[in-house]
Amino acid sequence: MSVVKSLPSVLIAVLLNLMICIPFGLSFFPLEWDEMPAPRAIGIQMFLLTTVLCQFIFAARSSFDCSVGMMMVENVPFMHTLSMSILNQVGMDSPKALPTILVTYALSTIVVGVLFYALGHFRLGSIVYLFPKHIIIGAIGGIGAFVVQSGIQNATGVSFEWTYDGLVRLVQNDIFWLWIVSVILVFALGVLLRFNKSPLCSPFFFVSIPPLFYVVLLLCGIPVETARANGWFFDKPPQVPFYALWTYYDFSLVEWSVIPKQMGTLVGLSLFSLMHVPINIPSLSLTTGLEVDINEELKAHGISNTLGGACGSVQNYLCYSTSALYYKCGGGGRIQSFLIGAILSIFSSLAQVLWHMCPEAVVDTYHELDLFEYTNVWIIALTMTFWGMNEVGLAVGALLACITFVVQSAPAGPLRGSMSAATLRSTAWRSTADLEILDCMMRNVHVVQLKGHLFFGNIHKLSEYVAKILEDSPQLEYLVVDFTLVVALDSSAADRLTKLKHVCAAHDVHLVFTAIPAAYERFKTSMVASFGTSKSRCRFYAANDLNGAIEWCENSLLQQYKILHTPVSLSPQPEKPAFISRLEVLCPHESPTVILSLLGYFERQVLEAGVCVWRQGDSSNSSMILAEGRLQAIVEEEAGTTEDIPVGALIGELCLLTGEKRKTSMYATEPSVVYVLTLQKFQEMLQKDSYLAFLFQGIALRYVSLRLQYVGNRIWESKCIPI
């Protein structure tokens, strides 16, 4: 029953394909080829053959049950280039011309099919998204100009070129009305679509043209043969069987030496064929609300094109506009898709009958972009129209893609932000004396954060900015360059970054690079080699992240002023004096007696490797200090986010004080020694010695302050909340 209900939408899809096949099928071979030894209707046969084949393949393999396949009409200009090149080499009156052209068409289809399938098989579908949108639209604009030219030629029956003489020929009485009627129809459709937004408007408009044309002839009393004699119908073709196409594949006449010379055009045709996938598949996915695997769709395209080439036909694809219209008209279903292919296969044997019954028409399109990209569209379209569809057009497109990237990326610059490190601190524990020194000296550290793509078009802005910073701030001793948000780095940018050593050396400034992308490890190695040893006048250090860079600068400043060269850590053995020393750092103003009293509430425990200390969501009944070994905190259900706990760190204190549940799971990654303050002991401390409880809360607040500092650093570093 559902098949019966879908018949109207199936018929609409079939009619649209039949209407499209005639003008494009007749354009497969140049009109200049007067000596063509076969009826031009074989182009319609080729169109319908590849359409039928891809329709059956998409019905079986595509994730869209509303997919409607069609010959890749945008490739007709490349087919013209191929055929004209072959004709110029073998001669238009040579019997080798047609077989050579047909074999070249078929081989190009197989090449496209193999390329599609290879991309899908190796899961490289995302590579098709590398084509910039405005370059694709520019290429489509060039194809559109060719379609207009071909449409005028088909409508008038005379050869047309974009020259003064060609334009003058269009206004002569014998052909003027043949093409101006098509222009009027396009204008009428544009006006109609402004007031009627129904998806059925366009298909019914096109489908109504042939019957209305016959009605006009009847009302005006004009015989069909008279209209045909005046160019309003295609000429009657010779009656040939449906298998006529294959009779022209005479491999003994193929000029094989000519085919390799078409490699440039074949490459252009293949690349241009790839451009349709990032347009059609996502667009149809958005229209239908169905997420599909683009790699599977690529494999379906590969099978359909390889099969089409093997059968002697041309390229095909999933047509978005027809598929979307079919879907909006209620179409869908595997059986219905097979039915479309079956009906089209019947009509493929009637191509000659269809040809002479249809009046002629031209369809045009329009796309909007920003001013710069829209200018590129016109340049590409005009280049492809006047200087060639393949090598020149594609070369101009590639050049404009590069220019567009430079023009659009360079003004933004590589700088995301810049600030003094006066308020930045590392997560390393510092004594009060250390912090006082750093409060004064960290103003001599400056952090510059980069972003996006660093390339020859914008890296000079960094060099100029660094030179200005060092000139305006003679007190600077350390310059930190943060690469956290850098996406890519080219060789020109790497060279300019290396030359920062000369700018820094002139001001006796240490240079620190942080978070250099792993893909550019060779750049990091060359930087180290370029700056030489640590005894060089301008020293260089590469940190893994901003926290590591800040810690290195802090250590260097503290060492320089003979205060403290490294953060205090516990001895590998959990000896009491070392642990007391750690508490003294946390409580710099307290006497040893008070510290020993606080320590008396902690219990020493030994943890085996792999032991779960607590799980996320557990009740908080203890806090502990890691004296030896290593613990790891894991945030469950958040992409496996982990944090290693350093020796001497206090953990679990905030949840113990607030009574909240554990925010993370804690594991011992190696044999460890911890000192544990249980909830019972803390409550006992509150009852017996409130001062010690106050002291413990002060230590907990210091840890909270440290973590907030880390969060602040990460927000500035990556413009996001750290996970």
SULQUI-V295223 format. One record per backbone hydrogen bond with DSSP energy under -0.5 kcal/mol. CO is the residue of the C=O (numbers start at 1). NH is the residue of the N-H. Records with the same first field share a line. If there is no record, write none. Layout:
BEGIN
CO = NH, NH
END
This chain:
BEGIN
1 = 5
2 = 6
4 = 7
6 = 10
7 = 11
8 = 12
9 = 13
10 = 14
11 = 15
12 = 16
13 = 17
14 = 18
15 = 19
16 = 20
17 = 21
18 = 22
19 = 23
20 = 24
21 = 25
22 = 26
24 = 27
25 = 28
30 = 33
32 = 34
33 = 36
39 = 42
40 = 43
41 = 45
42 = 46
43 = 47
44 = 48
45 = 49
46 = 50
47 = 51
48 = 52
49 = 53
50 = 54
51 = 55
52 = 56
53 = 57
54 = 58
55 = 59
56 = 60
57 = 61
58 = 62
63 = 65
64 = 67
65 = 333
68 = 319
70 = 317
71 = 73
72 = 75
73 = 76
75 = 79
76 = 80
77 = 81
78 = 82
79 = 83
80 = 84
81 = 85
82 = 86
83 = 87
84 = 88
85 = 89
86 = 90
87 = 91
91 = 94
94 = 97
95 = 99
96 = 100
97 = 101
98 = 102
99 = 103
100 = 104
101 = 105
102 = 106
103 = 107
104 = 108
105 = 109
106 = 110
107 = 111
108 = 112
109 = 113
110 = 114
111 = 115
112 = 116
113 = 117
114 = 118
115 = 119
116 = 120
117 = 121
118 = 122
119 = 124
120 = 123
124 = 127
125 = 128
126 = 129
127 = 130
128 = 131
130 = 132
132 = 136
133 = 137
134 = 138
135 = 139
136 = 140
137 = 141
138 = 142
139 = 143
140 = 144
141 = 145
142 = 146
143 = 147
144 = 148
145 = 149
146 = 150
147 = 151
148 = 152
149 = 153
150 = 154
151 = 155
152 = 156
153 = 157
161 = 163
163 = 167
164 = 168
165 = 169
166 = 170
167 = 171
168 = 171
169 = 172
172 = 175, 176
173 = 177
175 = 179
176 = 179, 180
177 = 181
179 = 183
180 = 184
181 = 185
182 = 186
183 = 187
184 = 188
185 = 189
186 = 190
187 = 191
188 = 192
189 = 193
190 = 194
191 = 194, 195
192 = 195, 196
195 = 197
198 = 201
199 = 203
200 = 204
201 = 205
202 = 206
203 = 207
204 = 208
205 = 209
206 = 209, 210
207 = 211
208 = 212
209 = 213
210 = 214
211 = 215
212 = 216
213 = 217
214 = 218
215 = 219
216 = 220
217 = 221, 222
218 = 221
221 = 223
223 = 227
224 = 228
225 = 229
226 = 230
227 = 232
228 = 231
238 = 240
241 = 244
243 = 246, 247
244 = 247, 248
245 = 248
246 = 249
248 = 250
249 = 251
250 = 253
251 = 254
254 = 256
255 = 258, 259
256 = 260
258 = 261
259 = 262
260 = 263
262 = 266
263 = 267
264 = 268
265 = 269
266 = 270
267 = 271
268 = 272
269 = 273
270 = 274
271 = 275
272 = 275
273 = 276
274 = 277, 278
276 = 279, 280
277 = 281, 282
279 = 283
280 = 284
281 = 285
282 = 286
283 = 287
284 = 288
285 = 289, 290
289 = 291
292 = 294
293 = 296, 297
294 = 298
295 = 299
296 = 300
297 = 301
298 = 302
299 = 303
300 = 304
301 = 305
302 = 306
303 = 307
304 = 308
305 = 309
306 = 310
307 = 311
308 = 313
309 = 312
315 = 72
317 = 70, 319
318 = 320
319 = 323
320 = 324
321 = 325
322 = 326
323 = 327
324 = 328
325 = 329
326 = 331
327 = 330
333 = 337
334 = 338
335 = 339
336 = 340
337 = 341
338 = 342
339 = 343
340 = 344
341 = 345
342 = 346
343 = 347
344 = 348
345 = 349
346 = 349
347 = 350
348 = 351
350 = 354
351 = 355
352 = 356
353 = 357
354 = 357, 358
355 = 358
358 = 234
370 = 374
371 = 375
372 = 376
373 = 377
374 = 378
375 = 379
376 = 380
377 = 381
378 = 382
379 = 383
380 = 384
381 = 385
382 = 386
383 = 387, 388
390 = 394
391 = 395
392 = 396
393 = 397
394 = 398
395 = 399
396 = 400
397 = 401
398 = 402
399 = 403
400 = 404
401 = 405
402 = 406
403 = 407
404 = 408
405 = 409
406 = 410
407 = 411
409 = 413
410 = 413
414 = 416, 451
417 = 449
419 = 447
420 = 423
421 = 424
431 = 435
432 = 436
433 = 437
434 = 438
435 = 439
436 = 440
437 = 440, 441
438 = 442
441 = 444
442 = 421, 445
444 = 477, 478
445 = 421
446 = 480
447 = 419
448 = 482
449 = 416, 417
450 = 485
452 = 487, 488
453 = 455
454 = 490
455 = 458, 459
458 = 414, 461, 462
459 = 462, 463
460 = 464
461 = 465
462 = 466
463 = 467
464 = 468
465 = 469
466 = 470
467 = 471
468 = 472
469 = 473
473 = 476
477 = 510
478 = 446, 480
479 = 481, 512
480 = 448, 482
481 = 483, 514
482 = 450
483 = 486
485 = 452
488 = 454
490 = 494
491 = 495
492 = 496
493 = 497
494 = 498
495 = 499
497 = 500
498 = 501
499 = 502, 503
500 = 504
501 = 505
502 = 506
503 = 507
504 = 507, 509
505 = 508
510 = 479
511 = 541
512 = 481
513 = 543
514 = 483
517 = 520
518 = 521
520 = 524
521 = 525
522 = 526
523 = 527
524 = 528
525 = 529
526 = 530
527 = 531
528 = 532
533 = 536
537 = 539
539 = 511
541 = 513, 543
543 = 515, 516
545 = 549
546 = 550
547 = 551
548 = 552
549 = 553
550 = 554
551 = 555
552 = 556
553 = 557
554 = 558
555 = 559
556 = 560
557 = 561
558 = 563
559 = 562
573 = 575
575 = 579
576 = 580
577 = 581
578 = 582
579 = 583
580 = 584
581 = 585
582 = 586
583 = 587
585 = 588
587 = 590
591 = 595
592 = 596
593 = 597
594 = 598
595 = 599
596 = 600
598 = 601
599 = 602
603 = 676
605 = 674
607 = 672
608 = 611
611 = 613, 668
614 = 666
615 = 618
618 = 662
619 = 621
621 = 679
623 = 677
624 = 651
625 = 627, 675
626 = 648
628 = 673
630 = 669, 670
631 = 645
632 = 667
633 = 643
634 = 636, 665
635 = 638, 641
638 = 641
641 = 635
643 = 633
644 = 646
645 = 631
646 = 649
649 = 626
651 = 624
652 = 656
653 = 657
654 = 658
655 = 659
662 = 617
665 = 634
666 = 613, 614
667 = 632, 669
668 = 610
670 = 630
672 = 607
673 = 627, 628
674 = 605, 676
675 = 625
676 = 603, 678
677 = 623
678 = 682
679 = 683
680 = 684
681 = 685
682 = 686
683 = 687
684 = 688
685 = 689
689 = 693
690 = 694
691 = 695
692 = 696
693 = 697
694 = 698
695 = 699
696 = 700
697 = 701
698 = 702
699 = 703
700 = 704
701 = 705
702 = 706
703 = 707
704 = 708
705 = 709
706 = 710
707 = 711
708 = 712
709 = 713
710 = 714
711 = 715
712 = 716
713 = 717
714 = 718, 720
715 = 719
END
